[in-house]
């Protein structure tokens, strides 16, 4: 399996990290991914289907960001499916 870091199109001169991994544990221990867990508002990682976008969620899921795209994933990668939350 493969994860490619998302870099916004307005950012120039930045090459995305691209990492291979074999399990969810390996994915979550990749340094550029794992550093998101140090944010005090970190909630969870999730996947947005059908595009396999790798998401980080903060504030119990009310703030979220695409941080990468997952390729060649299989059923052993058990990530929660991302769903937008709305403030009431």
C-alpha positions in Angstrom: 0.0 0.0 0.0 1.1 3.6 -0.6 0.3 7.0 0.9 1.1 10.3 -0.8 1.1 13.5 1.2 -1.4 16.1 0.0 0.3 19.4 -0.9 -2.1 22.3 -2.0 -1.6 23.4 -5.6 -0.8 27.0 -4.4 2.3 25.7 -2.5 5.3 25.7 -4.8 8.7 24.1 -4.4 7.5 21.4 -2.0 7.7 17.8 -2.8 5.2 15.5 -1.2 6.3 12.6 1.0 5.4 9.3 -0.5 5.6 6.2 1.8 4.9 2.5 1.4 3.3 0.7 4.3 1.9 -2.8 5.0 -0.5 -2.2 7.9 -2.5 0.4 9.7 0.1 0.5 12.5 2.9 1.2 10.0 0.8 3.9 8.3 0.1 5.7 11.6 3.8 5.6 12.6 5.0 7.4 9.5 6.5 10.6 11.0 4.6 13.2 8.8 1.4 11.4 9.7 2.1 10.7 13.4 3.0 14.3 14.1 -0.8 15.2 13.7 -1.5 13.2 16.9 0.6 15.7 18.9 -2.0 18.4 18.2 -4.1 18.7 21.4 -7.3 18.9 19.3 -6.5 15.7 17.4 -9.5 13.4 17.2 -8.8 10.6 14.7 -7.7 9.7 11.2 -10.3 8.6 8.7 -10.7 7.8 5.0 -13.0 9.6 2.5 -14.5 7.2 -0.1 -14.5 6.7 -3.0 -11.3 8.7 -3.6 -9.4 7.2 -0.7 -8.4 10.5 0.7 -6.6 10.2 4.0 -8.1 12.7 6.5 -7.1 14.0 9.9 -9.9 15.2 12.2 -9.8 17.6 15.1 -12.3 18.9 17.6 -14.3 15.7 17.7 -14.5 15.8 13.9 -15.8 19.3 13.4 -12.5 20.4 11.8 -10.8 18.2 9.2 -8.1 18.3 6.6 -7.0 16.1 3.7 -3.5 15.1 4.5 -2.9 12.5 1.8 -4.2 10.0 -0.7 -4.1 6.2 -0.2 -3.3 3.9 -3.1 -3.5 0.1 -3.5 -5.3 -0.3 -0.2 -6.9 -3.6 0.9 -9.5 -4.7 3.4 -6.9 -5.1 6.1 -6.7 -1.3 6.4 -9.4 -0.6 8.9 -9.9 3.2 9.0 -13.2 4.8 10.0 -15.1 6.3 7.0 -15.0 10.1 7.1 -18.3 11.9 7.4 -18.8 15.7 7.6 -20.1 17.0 10.9 -22.1 20.2 11.1 -22.3 22.7 14.0 -25.7 23.0 15.5 
